Each structure stands twice: as structure tokens, then as C-alpha cells.
Amino acid sequence: MKLVRLTPENVKNYIGRNIIFTSRGEKCMKKIVSASASGNSIKIEHPDLNNCLQIVSRKIYIIS
């Protein structure tokens, strides 16, 4: 398994792919639904985080 760090520059290349991130001290794996126009946030299905993650403030990795 190869992990690639998600950045605002490469986020549009990975829509529909699975990601790993940490939320409340636990590792979570979700799928990217969409990205904002600026690329600074992504939409995922995770109600605890209001279905949105800020890329610039978190370490988010793509599973390749």
C-alpha cells in the first residue's frame, strides 16, 4: 500500500479515491465525494465533521 499526501494542488486528481485521516484520535478511511473550487477542502460522507475536511489543516493521505 502506497500513501500519497493530499494537497490543494493534487486534490482534483483523486476525487472518488479512498483517503486516510485522523479524527478525534482515531484513523478514519473515507471516499472523496468532491473538492472545493480552491482545492482547500474536500467533501466526504462523515457527519461528525459536517461532511467536510480542510486539506490545509490536516494530514490526509490517498491510498494507492
Helices and strands as residue ranges (DSSP letters): E 3-5, G 11-14, E 18-23, E 26-31, E 34-35, E 41-43, G 47-49, E 52-54, E 61-63
